[in-house]
């Protein structure tokens, strides 16, 4: 008789995540001629347009940071949060048909989407740094560990919040509309276009409750010592990132069997 070799659970999880990763990659970029190039064109075009607009107003740098780099260090870190959050929020619905296979769990789809989004954004960030160096823009990374920590906690925050929203939508599908409305203002209040020092002191407390602002501030401070980040706190961002990650995982632990069975 043929004896079946039992595979280690960790190997099964690895292979499932990789398979979903390839499925997501083909699904997102396989239908376009430029493929993954669209992931690069989008931020490059947006940064170029904002740089032109800022140049018209006569401002070319912010606290010693050239504006294209200043905007990139707000826009890309913000997207680490937003893209992960939005992709994780829709992970269960997009992969619902796969849960009929015993090896596939909802968390596999969540991790595959998170991994894909992080790799794309890391590639875009590295490419933009190289492009700026090539065209002669002053690019620095004075504290690489702080930059890594800022991105890591923004990703963790997006992952945790995304899992919470994902579970919420599985229970109450109509909540999707309210989540979309609630997330839209974040682009304008998360330090993508400004630094905390540009906000008058009497209004700053309305902005610095937002953990994402602290992530963008710390990303800029990590790259340029000249950047004043007195209002930013990596500890504040880390607290909310870990809090929502544990909350999301706790909700997932309670709900995953119902999601698979539905």
PyMOL commands that set and color helices and strands:
alter all, ss='L'
color gray80, all
select helices_A, chain A and resi 9-29+37-56+67-89+91-94+96-100+106-134+144-171+175-184+186-189+196-198+201-204+211-223+234-261
alter helices_A, ss='H'
color red, helices_A
select strands_A, chain A and resi 61-62+65-66
alter strands_A, ss='S'
color yellow, strands_A
deselect
rebuild
show_as cartoon
